[in-house]
Amino acid sequence: RALLREAGYRPNPATGILEKEGRPLSFRFLTRDGSAEKFLALANASFREVGIDMRIERKDFAAWMRDMDAYNFDMTWASWGGILFRDPEDMWHSREADRPSGNNLTGFKDPRVDALIERQQTMFSAGERNAVLREIDAILTEAVPYVLLWNINVTRLLHWDAFGMP
């Protein structure tokens, strides 16, 4: 709240939503999964408590993909798998930021990352490549283009540490 106030946001007395220069602090969360609605409802309540308006828009997978391909969303969640040898180009290079249907979903652009991506493409040593990839990771960690989460297909109700280990 203090950071939002410091950034110039003030609550609208009629709506309770924070505004800056007459514009409400509002965003649209694009989702495709009904099972996530309970989590989004909790997040929405937390946002509302501090004066942020989150509108949840649920679509089927095909409509969600069309919006993703056109970068027609403010926030969403997505998942992807890993590969044996990382190649950050399609996800983080500036030239991929505005390409329709691309993997640079956040529109991230940074000339330092571009230079590191191009540098690591000519390296044959896995150790050297990994060092460059860690540099890229450090820049991305500072920029926070994603908020990472780990999801499991269960709901934990109880936890018993029967063996002295988590």
Buried (B, 14 or more C-beta within 10 A) or exposed (E): EEEBEEEEBEBEEEEEBBBEEEEBBBBBBBBBEEEBEEBBEEBBEEBEEEBBBBEBBBBEEEEBEEBBEEBEBEEBBEEEEEEEEBEBBEBBBBEBBEEEEBBBBBEBBBEEBBEBBEBBEEEEEEEEBBEBBEBBBEBBEEEEBBEEEEEEEEEEEEEEEEEEEE
